[in-house]
Amino acid sequence: MEEDVMFAVDPSEEGGASQDAVETGTEKYLLFLSDGLLFGAKAEYVVEIITNHVITPLPLVPEYIRGVINLRGQILPIVDIRLLLGHQISDESCIIILNIEGTLVGILVDTVQRMVDLKTDDILPAPGQGRDMVCGMYSLGDGQTVLLFDCPQILTRS
């Protein structure tokens, strides 16, 4: 009988938590660092995080495309976020595999931090020109500012 009490649901509270979540409008983001900047990628795009993978360089591609990897028999392009933003290459890195509109692509970042829920109402517009890979900003409770990475822009970048 005590088990029934532990898991009993008050009919007046049923659905309350899910309604609160819908009203506040949150989205999950994976936070990562690149050249000291804190970025967030929407969790819906993130497939997996890998480390220690050999990147095969490719000729005649833009500099920010570091090459390709063979991930379980599938060849994926790897975009270096540091180079994409005009910064220097780093030795420390990991790869975040993204699925963007059915296309798998890896982004090379310094470190992956954590997954967070961000309130969509608190997302600020992207900063001025020159940040075409950023679609917004968000201030975390600890004072850090997250630049929201515009994942689909990777596919349209020339």
Secondary structure as UniProt FT lines:
FT   HELIX           2..6
FT   TURN            11..15
FT   HELIX           16..24
FT   STRAND          26..34
FT   TURN            35..36
FT   STRAND          37..42
FT   HELIX           43..45
FT   STRAND          46..50
FT   TURN            63..64
FT   STRAND          65..71
FT   TURN            72..73
FT   STRAND          74..80
FT   HELIX           81..84
FT   TURN            85..86
FT   STRAND          94..100
FT   TURN            101..102
FT   STRAND          103..109
FT   STRAND          111..119
FT   HELIX           120..122
FT   TURN            129..130
FT   TURN            132..133
FT   STRAND          134..139
FT   TURN            141..142
FT   STRAND          145..149
FT   TURN            151..152
FT   HELIX           153..156
//
